[in-house]
Amino acid sequence: MDTPLTTLPPNLDRFLGNARVVEILRRAIELDRLPHALIFAGPSGVGKRTLAILLAQLLNCESRSGKLVCGKCSGCRKIAQGSHPDVRLVEPDGAFIKIEQIRSMIGEIAYQPFEAKYRVVILDPAEQLKVEAANCMLKTLEEPPSRTIIILVTSNPYALLTTIQSRSRLLQFTGISQDSIETFLVQHAGWNPGDAHLAAALSRGSLGNALAFEAGSYLPVRARALSFVSLLLSRGSFAEASRLAASTVKDKEAFPIWMDAVLTILQDLFYAKTAPGRIGQRDILSDLTTLADRTPTGAVASAVRAFDKLRRGLRQNVNRQIALEALFLSETAKQVH
Ligand SMILES: [Zn+2]
């Protein structure tokens, strides 16, 4: 195996979020009716691969009791370390998962597992399967060798061939709630409550995003975003806001963070007007409240919509930043001023 597998929560009860998916898998194992081809679909950073590995442990733990794996037996340990001969992670070699990789995987699973009760193959991210590689595994998905489970992990299940989709059971993962992420960061990752609250508010439901959050680099960018929003929503300061945005757009690294920060501030302003209990960024509460007090709700709502649209546009084509920026500014100018 090329990449060591991540360390795991030791049982299904502690798996964060996606209780419905967890319950479906638990029942299927209990009834011994686990589908042999599964698609784990959903946003990145919500634990799809982690759950796939945990499933491999559940199927192979030497002293499992119900839905708890022991985490200590040789099977559990080898799977966690990525060194189990029967649990295989297939990742892109370069940009894609290639046909050679799939051929080698098929050759391997043609034999009985070496040590395991169940062999588990995890393809991640499955949308990077080359078409010929995907076609090459259709027969295996349809009639896999006995005691073999194939899990395709993807954030974009519709990018998979329909022939792959139709041969697999799709389990849809969703984002994790902000509260669950915040609690996890404080109780299990040892974060201070302030950073945990902010990271959870900005995570968009992804524990991965939250864990990657760095207050040190985020806070200065947010300060710039707050000045921008304040100018944007002030009468007569539009040209200055526009200049600030134009200078930020040139900073390729900070720009996406700045966009997130602007949107999060606007969302919190909207909450300040409508549901103050839902304000995420409590550390700048007084700035937010002051700004909200002098701005009409409609103007905040328009700005949220315009920025959300702009951000989605930028994700699709980063090169159009400046054009979209100009478009947004003219639209927002009409709505706000
Ligand atoms: Zn075990």
Residues whose N, C-alpha, C, O or C-beta is under 5 A from the ligand:
A	BS01	ZN	C61 E62 S63 V69 C70 G71 K72 C73 C76
